[in-house]
């Protein structure tokens, strides 16, 4: 399973959970792609990464939704 597929699966799991705690998407691959401005590991932008700790759970879930969309777009572009 590719890292991208694992991230997408994790996004699905997080978004289907009703847990109060929303886990960080960080996978310790902290490299920002200069053309997309997204982290290669978690597909978040710098603003999302910097603000994560102060975001309310609802906003963190919104970031996970964006990650889900970004994963799907990247998988489509690779096909």
N, CA, C and O atoms as a Maestro MAE file, in Angstrom:
{
 s_m_m2io_version
 :::
 2.0.0
}

f_m_ct {
 s_m_title
 :::
 protein
 m_atom[316] {
  # First column is atom index #
  i_m_mmod_type
  r_m_x_coord
  r_m_y_coord
  r_m_z_coord
  i_m_residue_number
  s_m_chain_name
  s_m_pdb_residue_name
  s_m_pdb_atom_name
  i_m_atomic_number
  :::
  1 25 0.852 -1.176 0.000 1 A "UNK " " N  " 7
  2 3 0.000 0.000 0.000 1 A "UNK " " CA " 6
  3 2 0.897 1.237 0.000 1 A "UNK " " C  " 6
  4 15 1.822 1.334 0.806 1 A "UNK " " O  " 8
  5 25 0.632 2.158 -0.880 2 A "UNK " " N  " 7
  6 3 1.454 3.368 -0.980 2 A "UNK " " CA " 6
  7 2 1.188 4.308 0.196 2 A "UNK " " C  " 6
  8 15 0.160 4.214 0.866 2 A "UNK " " O  " 8
  9 25 2.120 5.198 0.425 3 A "UNK " " N  " 7
  10 3 1.960 6.181 1.496 3 A "UNK " " CA " 6
  11 2 0.704 7.021 1.259 3 A "UNK " " C  " 6
  12 15 -0.007 7.350 2.209 3 A "UNK " " O  " 8
  13 25 0.431 7.363 0.024 4 A "UNK " " N  " 7
  14 3 -0.737 8.154 -0.321 4 A "UNK " " CA " 6
  15 2 -2.030 7.397 -0.014 4 A "UNK " " C  " 6
  16 15 -2.986 7.976 0.501 4 A "UNK " " O  " 8
  17 25 -2.053 6.115 -0.328 5 A "UNK " " N  " 7
  18 3 -3.224 5.290 -0.044 5 A "UNK " " CA " 6
  19 2 -3.413 5.134 1.459 5 A "UNK " " C  " 6
  20 15 -4.543 5.152 1.947 5 A "UNK " " O  " 8
  21 25 -2.324 4.982 2.191 6 A "UNK " " N  " 7
  22 3 -2.414 4.891 3.656 6 A "UNK " " CA " 6
  23 2 -2.977 6.182 4.252 6 A "UNK " " C  " 6
  24 15 -3.799 6.143 5.167 6 A "UNK " " O  " 8
  25 25 -2.529 7.323 3.729 7 A "UNK " " N  " 7
  26 3 -3.030 8.611 4.220 7 A "UNK " " CA " 6
  27 2 -4.521 8.747 3.925 7 A "UNK " " C  " 6
  28 15 -5.283 9.228 4.764 7 A "UNK " " O  " 8
  29 25 -4.927 8.330 2.755 8 A "UNK " " N  " 7
  30 3 -6.341 8.394 2.396 8 A "UNK " " CA " 6
  31 2 -7.184 7.483 3.303 8 A "UNK " " C  " 6
  32 15 -8.270 7.868 3.737 8 A "UNK " " O  " 8
  33 25 -6.685 6.295 3.580 9 A "UNK " " N  " 7
  34 3 -7.382 5.367 4.477 9 A "UNK " " CA " 6
  35 2 -7.487 5.964 5.872 9 A "UNK " " C  " 6
  36 15 -8.533 5.873 6.515 9 A "UNK " " O  " 8
  37 25 -6.401 6.573 6.339 10 A "UNK " " N  " 7
  38 3 -6.412 7.205 7.658 10 A "UNK " " CA " 6
  39 2 -7.412 8.356 7.698 10 A "UNK " " C  " 6
  40 15 -8.114 8.525 8.695 10 A "UNK " " O  " 8
  41 25 -7.486 9.144 6.638 11 A "UNK " " N  " 7
  42 3 -8.462 10.237 6.574 11 A "UNK " " CA " 6
  43 2 -9.880 9.684 6.674 11 A "UNK " " C  " 6
  44 15 -10.714 10.235 7.393 11 A "UNK " " O  " 8
  45 25 -10.152 8.611 5.966 12 A "UNK " " N  " 7
  46 3 -11.469 7.982 6.034 12 A "UNK " " CA " 6
  47 2 -11.792 7.547 7.463 12 A "UNK " " C  " 6
  48 15 -12.909 7.743 7.940 12 A "UNK " " O  " 8
  49 25 -10.807 6.958 8.140 13 A "UNK " " N  " 7
  50 3 -11.007 6.488 9.514 13 A "UNK " " CA " 6
  51 2 -11.268 7.650 10.465 13 A "UNK " " C  " 6
  52 15 -12.183 7.593 11.287 13 A "UNK " " O  " 8
  53 25 -10.469 8.692 10.353 14 A "UNK " " N  " 7
  54 3 -10.620 9.846 11.239 14 A "UNK " " CA " 6
  55 2 -11.978 10.503 11.018 14 A "UNK " " C  " 6
  56 15 -12.661 10.852 11.980 14 A "UNK " " O  " 8
  57 25 -12.370 10.672 9.768 15 A "UNK " " N  " 7
  58 3 -13.622 11.365 9.477 15 A "UNK " " CA " 6
  59 2 -14.857 10.534 9.816 15 A "UNK " " C  " 6
  60 15 -15.938 11.089 10.011 15 A "UNK " " O  " 8
  61 25 -14.714 9.237 9.886 16 A "UNK " " N  " 7
  62 3 -15.860 8.402 10.248 16 A "UNK " " CA " 6
  63 2 -15.962 8.197 11.765 16 A "UNK " " C  " 6
  64 15 -16.938 7.629 12.254 16 A "UNK " " O  " 8
  65 25 -14.963 8.655 12.495 17 A "UNK " " N  " 7
  66 3 -14.950 8.525 13.952 17 A "UNK " " CA " 6
  67 2 -15.646 9.723 14.586 17 A "UNK " " C  " 6
  68 15 -15.614 10.831 14.051 17 A "UNK " " O  " 8
  69 25 -16.272 9.485 15.728 18 A "UNK " " N  " 7
  70 3 -16.888 10.600 16.453 18 A "UNK " " CA " 6
  71 2 -16.086 10.964 17.699 18 A "UNK " " C  " 6
  72 15 -16.605 11.598 18.618 18 A "UNK " " O  " 8
  73 25 -14.833 10.563 17.722 19 A "UNK " " N  " 7
  74 3 -13.957 10.852 18.849 19 A "UNK " " CA " 6
  75 2 -13.744 12.362 18.986 19 A "UNK " " C  " 6
  76 15 -13.664 13.084 17.992 19 A "UNK " " O  " 8
  77 25 -13.657 12.816 20.220 20 A "UNK " " N  " 7
  78 3 -13.398 14.229 20.488 20 A "UNK " " CA " 6
  79 2 -11.985 14.589 20.048 20 A "UNK " " C  " 6
  80 15 -11.747 15.675 19.519 20 A "UNK " " O  " 8
  81 25 -11.050 13.669 20.272 21 A "UNK " " N  " 7
  82 3 -9.650 13.903 19.886 21 A "UNK " " CA " 6
  83 2 -9.484 13.615 18.395 21 A "UNK " " C  " 6
  84 15 -9.862 12.548 17.911 21 A "UNK " " O  " 8
  85 25 -8.917 14.577 17.678 22 A "UNK " " N  " 7
  86 3 -8.631 14.406 16.251 22 A "UNK " " CA " 6
  87 2 -7.115 14.265 16.109 22 A "UNK " " C  " 6
  88 15 -6.378 15.202 16.417 22 A "UNK " " O  " 8
  89 25 -6.643 13.105 15.646 23 A "UNK " " N  " 7
  90 3 -5.193 12.903 15.540 23 A "UNK " " CA " 6
  91 2 -4.566 13.763 14.448 23 A "UNK " " C  " 6
  92 15 -5.203 14.112 13.454 23 A "UNK " " O  " 8
  93 25 -3.316 14.085 14.666 24 A "UNK " " N  " 7
  94 3 -2.569 14.840 13.668 24 A "UNK " " CA " 6
  95 2 -2.308 13.974 12.442 24 A "UNK " " C  " 6
  96 15 -2.063 12.774 12.569 24 A "UNK " " O  " 8
  97 25 -2.358 14.571 11.264 25 A "UNK " " N  " 7
  98 3 -2.052 13.832 10.039 25 A "UNK " " CA " 6
  99 2 -0.552 13.619 9.818 25 A "UNK " " C  " 6
  100 15 -0.170 12.906 8.890 25 A "UNK " " O  " 8
  101 25 0.296 14.213 10.637 26 A "UNK " " N  " 7
  102 3 1.742 14.145 10.436 26 A "UNK " " CA " 6
  103 2 2.232 12.700 10.402 26 A "UNK " " C  " 6
  104 15 1.874 11.888 11.256 26 A "UNK " " O  " 8
  105 25 3.055 12.395 9.404 27 A "UNK " " N  " 7
  106 3 3.665 11.070 9.275 27 A "UNK " " CA " 6
  107 2 5.198 11.184 9.304 27 A "UNK " " C  " 6
  108 15 5.906 10.264 8.894 27 A "UNK " " O  " 8
  109 25 5.689 12.313 9.790 28 A "UNK " " N  " 7
  110 3 7.127 12.569 9.946 28 A "UNK " " CA " 6
  111 2 7.897 12.545 8.630 28 A "UNK " " C  " 6
  112 15 9.058 12.138 8.586 28 A "UNK " " O  " 8
  113 25 7.245 12.981 7.572 29 A "UNK " " N  " 7
  114 3 7.901 13.191 6.279 29 A "UNK " " CA " 6
  115 2 7.661 14.668 5.960 29 A "UNK " " C  " 6
  116 15 6.774 15.016 5.182 29 A "UNK " " O  " 8
  117 25 8.460 15.511 6.569 30 A "UNK " " N  " 7
  118 3 8.211 16.947 6.529 30 A "UNK " " CA " 6
  119 2 9.011 17.622 5.417 30 A "UNK " " C  " 6
  120 15 10.061 18.219 5.656 30 A "UNK " " O  " 8
  121 25 8.495 17.514 4.215 31 A "UNK " " N  " 7
  122 3 9.116 18.125 3.048 31 A "UNK " " CA " 6
  123 2 8.016 18.830 2.264 31 A "UNK " " C  " 6
  124 15 7.074 18.192 1.793 31 A "UNK " " O  " 8
  125 25 8.140 20.150 2.126 32 A "UNK " " N  " 7
  126 3 7.131 20.910 1.403 32 A "UNK " " CA " 6
  127 2 7.501 20.959 -0.072 32 A "UNK " " C  " 6
  128 15 8.599 21.377 -0.442 32 A "UNK " " O  " 8
  129 25 6.575 20.528 -0.897 33 A "UNK " " N  " 7
  130 3 6.762 20.549 -2.344 33 A "UNK " " CA " 6
  131 2 6.700 22.001 -2.811 33 A "UNK " " C  " 6
  132 15 5.704 22.677 -2.552 33 A "UNK " " O  " 8
  133 25 7.733 22.501 -3.491 34 A "UNK " " N  " 7
  134 3 7.738 23.908 -3.893 34 A "UNK " " CA " 6
  135 2 6.653 24.285 -4.896 34 A "UNK " " C  " 6
  136 15 6.224 25.439 -4.930 34 A "UNK " " O  " 8
  137 25 6.205 23.345 -5.705 35 A "UNK " " N  " 7
  138 3 5.183 23.697 -6.689 35 A "UNK " " CA " 6
  139 2 3.771 23.639 -6.115 35 A "UNK " " C  " 6
  140 15 2.929 24.460 -6.479 35 A "UNK " " O  " 8
  141 25 3.494 22.688 -5.229 36 A "UNK " " N  " 7
  142 3 2.144 22.579 -4.660 36 A "UNK " " CA " 6
  143 2 1.999 23.306 -3.334 36 A "UNK " " C  " 6
  144 15 0.887 23.620 -2.909 36 A "UNK " " O  " 8
  145 25 3.137 23.577 -2.674 37 A "UNK " " N  " 7
  146 3 3.158 24.184 -1.339 37 A "UNK " " CA " 6
  147 2 2.495 23.293 -0.287 37 A "UNK " " C  " 6
  148 15 2.001 23.785 0.727 37 A "UNK " " O  " 8
  149 25 2.485 21.966 -0.535 38 A "UNK " " N  " 7
  150 3 1.931 20.996 0.390 38 A "UNK " " CA " 6
  151 2 3.035 20.079 0.898 38 A "UNK " " C  " 6
  152 15 3.984 19.774 0.175 38 A "UNK " " O  " 8
  153 25 2.904 19.644 2.145 39 A "UNK " " N  " 7
  154 3 3.840 18.681 2.697 39 A "UNK " " CA " 6
  155 2 3.691 17.360 1.941 39 A "UNK " " C  " 6
  156 15 2.573 16.901 1.705 39 A "UNK " " O  " 8
  157 25 4.792 16.764 1.570 40 A "UNK " " N  " 7
  158 3 4.769 15.494 0.842 40 A "UNK " " CA " 6
  159 2 4.238 14.350 1.706 40 A "UNK " " C  " 6
  160 15 3.720 13.364 1.182 40 A "UNK " " O  " 8
  161 25 4.367 14.480 3.022 41 A "UNK " " N  " 7
  162 3 3.933 13.414 3.919 41 A "UNK " " CA " 6
  163 2 2.459 13.447 4.263 41 A "UNK " " C  " 6
  164 15 1.782 12.421 4.206 41 A "UNK " " O  " 8
  165 25 1.953 14.628 4.624 42 A "UNK " " N  " 7
  166 3 0.578 14.709 5.122 42 A "UNK " " CA " 6
  167 2 -0.355 15.529 4.236 42 A "UNK " " C  " 6
  168 15 -1.555 15.597 4.502 42 A "UNK " " O  " 8
  169 25 0.172 16.139 3.207 43 A "UNK " " N  " 7
  170 3 -0.595 16.950 2.254 43 A "UNK " " CA " 6
  171 2 -1.265 18.166 2.883 43 A "UNK " " C  " 6
  172 15 -2.293 18.636 2.396 43 A "UNK " " O  " 8
  173 25 -0.679 18.674 3.966 44 A "UNK " " N  " 7
  174 3 -1.165 19.933 4.532 44 A "UNK " " CA " 6
  175 2 -0.281 21.069 4.045 44 A "UNK " " C  " 6
  176 15 0.882 20.863 3.700 44 A "UNK " " O  " 8
  177 25 -0.849 22.280 4.021 45 A "UNK " " N  " 7
  178 3 -0.027 23.441 3.693 45 A "UNK " " CA " 6
  179 2 0.593 23.987 4.984 45 A "UNK " " C  " 6
  180 15 0.236 23.558 6.081 45 A "UNK " " O  " 8
  181 25 1.509 24.920 4.844 46 A "UNK " " N  " 7
  182 3 2.244 25.450 5.990 46 A "UNK " " CA " 6
  183 2 1.299 26.058 7.028 46 A "UNK " " C  " 6
  184 15 1.504 25.879 8.228 46 A "UNK " " O  " 8
  185 25 0.275 26.770 6.579 47 A "UNK " " N  " 7
  186 3 -0.663 27.393 7.512 47 A "UNK " " CA " 6
  187 2 -1.415 26.332 8.320 47 A "UNK " " C  " 6
  188 15 -1.613 26.493 9.524 47 A "UNK " " O  " 8
  189 25 -1.832 25.250 7.661 48 A "UNK " " N  " 7
  190 3 -2.541 24.178 8.360 48 A "UNK " " CA " 6
  191 2 -1.633 23.490 9.380 48 A "UNK " " C  " 6
  192 15 -2.063 23.157 10.485 48 A "UNK " " O  " 8
  193 25 -0.391 23.286 8.999 49 A "UNK " " N  " 7
  194 3 0.570 22.644 9.905 49 A "UNK " " CA " 6
  195 2 0.815 23.535 11.123 49 A "UNK " " C  " 6
  196 15 0.774 23.060 12.258 49 A "UNK " " O  " 8
  197 25 1.067 24.816 10.894 50 A "UNK " " N  " 7
  198 3 1.393 25.747 11.981 50 A "UNK " " CA " 6
  199 2 0.223 25.939 12.946 50 A "UNK " " C  " 6
  200 15 0.435 26.081 14.150 50 A "UNK " " O  " 8
  201 25 -0.988 25.943 12.439 51 A "UNK " " N  " 7
  202 3 -2.164 26.227 13.270 51 A "UNK " " CA " 6
  203 2 -2.765 24.989 13.927 51 A "UNK " " C  " 6
  204 15 -3.638 25.117 14.786 51 A "UNK " " O  " 8
  205 25 -2.318 23.789 13.541 52 A "UNK " " N  " 7
  206 3 -2.966 22.544 13.979 52 A "UNK " " CA " 6
  207 2 -3.217 22.497 15.486 52 A "UNK " " C  " 6
  208 15 -4.331 22.179 15.903 52 A "UNK " " O  " 8
  209 25 -2.241 22.796 16.296 53 A "UNK " " N  " 7
  210 3 -2.365 22.678 17.748 53 A "UNK " " CA " 6
  211 2 -3.391 23.616 18.367 53 A "UNK " " C  " 6
  212 15 -3.906 23.338 19.450 53 A "UNK " " O  " 8
  213 25 -3.691 24.714 17.702 54 A "UNK " " N  " 7
  214 3 -4.654 25.676 18.235 54 A "UNK " " CA " 6
  215 2 -6.044 25.541 17.602 54 A "UNK " " C  " 6
  216 15 -6.978 26.234 18.006 54 A "UNK " " O  " 8
  217 25 -6.182 24.664 16.627 55 A "UNK " " N  " 7
  218 3 -7.474 24.509 15.944 55 A "UNK " " CA " 6
  219 2 -8.472 23.738 16.810 55 A "UNK " " C  " 6
  220 15 -8.101 22.782 17.492 55 A "UNK " " O  " 8
  221 25 -9.740 24.158 16.778 56 A "UNK " " N  " 7
  222 3 -10.760 23.327 17.414 56 A "UNK " " CA " 6
  223 2 -10.951 22.038 16.603 56 A "UNK " " C  " 6
  224 15 -10.590 21.979 15.427 56 A "UNK " " O  " 8
  225 25 -11.508 21.031 17.230 57 A "UNK " " N  " 7
  226 3 -11.680 19.721 16.582 57 A "UNK " " CA " 6
  227 2 -12.404 19.822 15.242 57 A "UNK " " C  " 6
  228 15 -12.036 19.144 14.284 57 A "UNK " " O  " 8
  229 25 -13.424 20.660 15.174 58 A "UNK " " N  " 7
  230 3 -14.193 20.790 13.929 58 A "UNK " " CA " 6
  231 2 -13.301 21.294 12.786 58 A "UNK " " C  " 6
  232 15 -13.416 20.836 11.649 58 A "UNK " " O  " 8
  233 25 -12.431 22.222 13.097 59 A "UNK " " N  " 7
  234 3 -11.523 22.756 12.075 59 A "UNK " " CA " 6
  235 2 -10.479 21.710 11.689 59 A "UNK " " C  " 6
  236 15 -10.108 21.607 10.520 59 A "UNK " " O  " 8
  237 25 -10.000 20.928 12.672 60 A "UNK " " N  " 7
  238 3 -9.059 19.855 12.366 60 A "UNK " " CA " 6
  239 2 -9.713 18.826 11.444 60 A "UNK " " C  " 6
  240 15 -9.066 18.327 10.523 60 A "UNK " " O  " 8
  241 25 -10.965 18.508 11.677 61 A "UNK " " N  " 7
  242 3 -11.681 17.590 10.787 61 A "UNK " " CA " 6
  243 2 -11.799 18.179 9.373 61 A "UNK " " C  " 6
  244 15 -11.750 17.453 8.380 61 A "UNK " " O  " 8
  245 25 -11.955 19.493 9.305 62 A "UNK " " N  " 7
  246 3 -11.985 20.162 8.006 62 A "UNK " " CA " 6
  247 2 -10.675 20.001 7.248 62 A "UNK " " C  " 6
  248 15 -10.666 19.826 6.030 62 A "UNK " " O  " 8
  249 25 -9.571 20.061 7.983 63 A "UNK " " N  " 7
  250 3 -8.263 19.836 7.364 63 A "UNK " " CA " 6
  251 2 -8.182 18.398 6.858 63 A "UNK " " C  " 6
  252 15 -7.692 18.154 5.755 63 A "UNK " " O  " 8
  253 25 -8.660 17.442 7.661 64 A "UNK " " N  " 7
  254 3 -8.675 16.044 7.219 64 A "UNK " " CA " 6
  255 2 -9.524 15.891 5.958 64 A "UNK " " C  " 6
  256 15 -9.189 15.093 5.082 64 A "UNK " " O  " 8
  257 25 -10.609 16.638 5.856 65 A "UNK " " N  " 7
  258 3 -11.425 16.578 4.637 65 A "UNK " " CA " 6
  259 2 -10.639 17.096 3.438 65 A "UNK " " C  " 6
  260 15 -10.727 16.538 2.344 65 A "UNK " " O  " 8
  261 25 -9.872 18.160 3.645 66 A "UNK " " N  " 7
  262 3 -9.028 18.688 2.573 66 A "UNK " " CA " 6
  263 2 -7.964 17.671 2.174 66 A "UNK " " C  " 6
  264 15 -7.659 17.511 0.992 66 A "UNK " " O  " 8
  265 25 -7.406 16.990 3.159 67 A "UNK " " N  " 7
  266 3 -6.405 15.953 2.878 67 A "UNK " " CA " 6
  267 2 -7.039 14.846 2.038 67 A "UNK " " C  " 6
  268 15 -6.425 14.343 1.097 67 A "UNK " " O  " 8
  269 25 -8.256 14.477 2.381 68 A "UNK " " N  " 7
  270 3 -8.980 13.441 1.633 68 A "UNK " " CA " 6
  271 2 -9.134 13.857 0.165 68 A "UNK " " C  " 6
  272 15 -8.901 13.054 -0.738 68 A "UNK " " O  " 8
  273 25 -9.519 15.092 -0.062 69 A "UNK " " N  " 7
  274 3 -9.672 15.620 -1.424 69 A "UNK " " CA " 6
  275 2 -8.323 15.647 -2.142 69 A "UNK " " C  " 6
  276 15 -8.230 15.253 -3.304 69 A "UNK " " O  " 8
  277 25 -7.289 16.107 -1.460 70 A "UNK " " N  " 7
  278 3 -5.957 16.184 -2.070 70 A "UNK " " CA " 6
  279 2 -5.430 14.789 -2.419 70 A "UNK " " C  " 6
  280 15 -4.801 14.604 -3.461 70 A "UNK " " O  " 8
  281 25 -5.686 13.814 -1.549 71 A "UNK " " N  " 7
  282 3 -5.283 12.428 -1.846 71 A "UNK " " CA " 6
  283 2 -5.968 11.936 -3.111 71 A "UNK " " C  " 6
  284 15 -5.323 11.375 -3.997 71 A "UNK " " O  " 8
  285 25 -7.266 12.146 -3.192 72 A "UNK " " N  " 7
  286 3 -8.016 11.680 -4.362 72 A "UNK " " CA " 6
  287 2 -7.502 12.337 -5.632 72 A "UNK " " C  " 6
  288 15 -7.378 11.679 -6.664 72 A "UNK " " O  " 8
  289 25 -7.201 13.629 -5.566 73 A "UNK " " N  " 7
  290 3 -6.672 14.336 -6.743 73 A "UNK " " CA " 6
  291 2 -5.314 13.779 -7.152 73 A "UNK " " C  " 6
  292 15 -5.063 13.570 -8.339 73 A "UNK " " O  " 8
  293 25 -4.440 13.536 -6.183 74 A "UNK " " N  " 7
  294 3 -3.120 12.991 -6.505 74 A "UNK " " CA " 6
  295 2 -3.209 11.580 -7.077 74 A "UNK " " C  " 6
  296 15 -2.484 11.235 -8.010 74 A "UNK " " O  " 8
  297 25 -4.097 10.772 -6.516 75 A "UNK " " N  " 7
  298 3 -4.264 9.399 -7.025 75 A "UNK " " CA " 6
  299 2 -4.805 9.427 -8.450 75 A "UNK " " C  " 6
  300 15 -4.378 8.633 -9.287 75 A "UNK " " O  " 8
  301 25 -5.744 10.335 -8.737 76 A "UNK " " N  " 7
  302 3 -6.274 10.460 -10.101 76 A "UNK " " CA " 6
  303 2 -5.193 10.881 -11.083 76 A "UNK " " C  " 6
  304 15 -5.132 10.384 -12.207 76 A "UNK " " O  " 8
  305 25 -4.339 11.807 -10.645 77 A "UNK " " N  " 7
  306 3 -3.290 12.302 -11.545 77 A "UNK " " CA " 6
  307 2 -2.223 11.248 -11.808 77 A "UNK " " C  " 6
  308 15 -1.516 11.321 -12.813 77 A "UNK " " O  " 8
  309 25 -2.102 10.277 -10.924 78 A "UNK " " N  " 7
  310 3 -1.113 9.201 -11.111 78 A "UNK " " CA " 6
  311 2 -1.640 8.087 -11.987 78 A "UNK " " C  " 6
  312 15 -0.866 7.278 -12.499 78 A "UNK " " O  " 8
  313 25 -2.947 8.035 -12.166 79 A "UNK " " N  " 7
  314 3 -3.550 6.927 -12.931 79 A "UNK " " CA " 6
  315 2 -3.306 7.072 -14.414 79 A "UNK " " C  " 6
  316 15 -3.744 6.229 -15.197 79 A "UNK " " O  " 8
  :::
 }
 m_bond[315] {
  # First column is bond index #
  i_m_from
  i_m_to
  i_m_order
  :::
  1 1 2 1
  2 2 3 1
  3 3 4 2
  4 3 5 1
  5 5 6 1
  6 6 7 1
  7 7 8 2
  8 7 9 1
  9 9 10 1
  10 10 11 1
  11 11 12 2
  12 11 13 1
  13 13 14 1
  14 14 15 1
  15 15 16 2
  16 15 17 1
  17 17 18 1
  18 18 19 1
  19 19 20 2
  20 19 21 1
  21 21 22 1
  22 22 23 1
  23 23 24 2
  24 23 25 1
  25 25 26 1
  26 26 27 1
  27 27 28 2
  28 27 29 1
  29 29 30 1
  30 30 31 1
  31 31 32 2
  32 31 33 1
  33 33 34 1
  34 34 35 1
  35 35 36 2
  36 35 37 1
  37 37 38 1
  38 38 39 1
  39 39 40 2
  40 39 41 1
  41 41 42 1
  42 42 43 1
  43 43 44 2
  44 43 45 1
  45 45 46 1
  46 46 47 1
  47 47 48 2
  48 47 49 1
  49 49 50 1
  50 50 51 1
  51 51 52 2
  52 51 53 1
  53 53 54 1
  54 54 55 1
  55 55 56 2
  56 55 57 1
  57 57 58 1
  58 58 59 1
  59 59 60 2
  60 59 61 1
  61 61 62 1
  62 62 63 1
  63 63 64 2
  64 63 65 1
  65 65 66 1
  66 66 67 1
  67 67 68 2
  68 67 69 1
  69 69 70 1
  70 70 71 1
  71 71 72 2
  72 71 73 1
  73 73 74 1
  74 74 75 1
  75 75 76 2
  76 75 77 1
  77 77 78 1
  78 78 79 1
  79 79 80 2
  80 79 81 1
  81 81 82 1
  82 82 83 1
  83 83 84 2
  84 83 85 1
  85 85 86 1
  86 86 87 1
  87 87 88 2
  88 87 89 1
  89 89 90 1
  90 90 91 1
  91 91 92 2
  92 91 93 1
  93 93 94 1
  94 94 95 1
  95 95 96 2
  96 95 97 1
  97 97 98 1
  98 98 99 1
  99 99 100 2
  100 99 101 1
  101 101 102 1
  102 102 103 1
  103 103 104 2
  104 103 105 1
  105 105 106 1
  106 106 107 1
  107 107 108 2
  108 107 109 1
  109 109 110 1
  110 110 111 1
  111 111 112 2
  112 111 113 1
  113 113 114 1
  114 114 115 1
  115 115 116 2
  116 115 117 1
  117 117 118 1
  118 118 119 1
  119 119 120 2
  120 119 121 1
  121 121 122 1
  122 122 123 1
  123 123 124 2
  124 123 125 1
  125 125 126 1
  126 126 127 1
  127 127 128 2
  128 127 129 1
  129 129 130 1
  130 130 131 1
  131 131 132 2
  132 131 133 1
  133 133 134 1
  134 134 135 1
  135 135 136 2
  136 135 137 1
  137 137 138 1
  138 138 139 1
  139 139 140 2
  140 139 141 1
  141 141 142 1
  142 142 143 1
  143 143 144 2
  144 143 145 1
  145 145 146 1
  146 146 147 1
  147 147 148 2
  148 147 149 1
  149 149 150 1
  150 150 151 1
  151 151 152 2
  152 151 153 1
  153 153 154 1
  154 154 155 1
  155 155 156 2
  156 155 157 1
  157 157 158 1
  158 158 159 1
  159 159 160 2
  160 159 161 1
  161 161 162 1
  162 162 163 1
  163 163 164 2
  164 163 165 1
  165 165 166 1
  166 166 167 1
  167 167 168 2
  168 167 169 1
  169 169 170 1
  170 170 171 1
  171 171 172 2
  172 171 173 1
  173 173 174 1
  174 174 175 1
  175 175 176 2
  176 175 177 1
  177 177 178 1
  178 178 179 1
  179 179 180 2
  180 179 181 1
  181 181 182 1
  182 182 183 1
  183 183 184 2
  184 183 185 1
  185 185 186 1
  186 186 187 1
  187 187 188 2
  188 187 189 1
  189 189 190 1
  190 190 191 1
  191 191 192 2
  192 191 193 1
  193 193 194 1
  194 194 195 1
  195 195 196 2
  196 195 197 1
  197 197 198 1
  198 198 199 1
  199 199 200 2
  200 199 201 1
  201 201 202 1
  202 202 203 1
  203 203 204 2
  204 203 205 1
  205 205 206 1
  206 206 207 1
  207 207 208 2
  208 207 209 1
  209 209 210 1
  210 210 211 1
  211 211 212 2
  212 211 213 1
  213 213 214 1
  214 214 215 1
  215 215 216 2
  216 215 217 1
  217 217 218 1
  218 218 219 1
  219 219 220 2
  220 219 221 1
  221 221 222 1
  222 222 223 1
  223 223 224 2
  224 223 225 1
  225 225 226 1
  226 226 227 1
  227 227 228 2
  228 227 229 1
  229 229 230 1
  230 230 231 1
  231 231 232 2
  232 231 233 1
  233 233 234 1
  234 234 235 1
  235 235 236 2
  236 235 237 1
  237 237 238 1
  238 238 239 1
  239 239 240 2
  240 239 241 1
  241 241 242 1
  242 242 243 1
  243 243 244 2
  244 243 245 1
  245 245 246 1
  246 246 247 1
  247 247 248 2
  248 247 249 1
  249 249 250 1
  250 250 251 1
  251 251 252 2
  252 251 253 1
  253 253 254 1
  254 254 255 1
  255 255 256 2
  256 255 257 1
  257 257 258 1
  258 258 259 1
  259 259 260 2
  260 259 261 1
  261 261 262 1
  262 262 263 1
  263 263 264 2
  264 263 265 1
  265 265 266 1
  266 266 267 1
  267 267 268 2
  268 267 269 1
  269 269 270 1
  270 270 271 1
  271 271 272 2
  272 271 273 1
  273 273 274 1
  274 274 275 1
  275 275 276 2
  276 275 277 1
  277 277 278 1
  278 278 279 1
  279 279 280 2
  280 279 281 1
  281 281 282 1
  282 282 283 1
  283 283 284 2
  284 283 285 1
  285 285 286 1
  286 286 287 1
  287 287 288 2
  288 287 289 1
  289 289 290 1
  290 290 291 1
  291 291 292 2
  292 291 293 1
  293 293 294 1
  294 294 295 1
  295 295 296 2
  296 295 297 1
  297 297 298 1
  298 298 299 1
  299 299 300 2
  300 299 301 1
  301 301 302 1
  302 302 303 1
  303 303 304 2
  304 303 305 1
  305 305 306 1
  306 306 307 1
  307 307 308 2
  308 307 309 1
  309 309 310 1
  310 310 311 1
  311 311 312 2
  312 311 313 1
  313 313 314 1
  314 314 315 1
  315 315 316 2
  :::
 }
}
